[in-house]
Amino acid sequence: MKYNVIVSDTAKRQLATHISFIANVNKTAARETKNKIVKALHSLSEMPERFPFFNEDLIPKNKYHKMFVENWYLVLYQIKDDTVYVDYVIDCRQDYSWLKR
């Protein structure tokens, strides 16, 4: 079964911010990082359940699945019927406690 993958505007903005930051230092690294993240997002069209739930305090249990990309990026997504909704692409080197509020 193939799932549709929909990336939210928030996740797109977050990804653009991360890539822009890297591009200020190294454009090649930015392009490679973007390609790896986009490829990982596309991979969610097959077996998105393979990644565990993101269960943290103040986040509803079993709402988001979590996928790490390149050790630094946390992708949070939901699965509803035959659609995967990517809600966040977070740089784990930054404070993301705002997510738990």
N, C-alpha and C positions, 0 to 999 in steps of 0.2 A: 504494500500500500504506500502510495506517495502522499505526503502531506503538503499543503500549501504553506508557504512561509511568508508571513507578513511582518515587516520591520517597522516599528512605530517611528513617528517623527522624532520623538525623544531619543531613541536609540540611534537614529541616523545622525542627529546633532552631536550626540556623545562620541560616536565613531569619528565624525569629521573633526571634532575638537582634539581627540587623541592623535589622529594622523597629522593634523596641522602642527601640533606641538613637536612631534618627531621630525617633521619636515624642516623645521627651523634648524635642526641639528644635522640631519642626514636625509636627503630626499629619497635615496635608494632604499634605505631602511624603512622609511615611511611607506613607500610603495609596496615593499615586501610584506610589511605588517598588515597593511590594508588588504592585500590579496589573501593572506592567511585567515584574517578574520572573516572576510566575505565568503571564502571557501567553507569555513566552519559553519557560518550561518546557513549556507545552501545545503550543507550536509544534514541539517535538521529536517529536510524533506523526507529522509529515510530514518526510521527508528529513533525519533526524538525522545522516546522513553528511556533510552540507554543512559541518560545522565540523571543523577540523583536530584531529589528535591532540595531546595534552598530553605531549610528550616531554621529560622532565627527568631529570637524573641520579637514580639510586636509585628511579625509578618504572619499572616494566616498560614497555618500548616498546610503543606502539600499544594500550595498555590503556584509557586514558581519552580521550574527546574533550573539547575545551574550547569553551565558549561564553561570551563576555563580554556582560554586560547592563549598560546604563547606565554604561559605562566603568569602573565600580568593582567589579562583581560577576563572579566567575569561577565558572561552573557546570561541574563535572566529571561526566561520565556515561559509561556503557558501553552498548554495543549488543550484545544477545545474541538471535539469531533475530529475532522480531518484537516485542521488548521493549526499551525504553530504561530503564536504571536510573540515576537521578540520585543520585549518592553525596555530593556536596558542593556547597554554595553559599557561596563564600568572598568576604569583603570584601578586595579587593586592597590597601586602605590599611592593613591590619593585617598583621602578620608571619604568614606561612603556611609557614614553613620546617618546622614540625612535620609537614607532609604528606610531605616528602621523607625523613623518618627511617624 
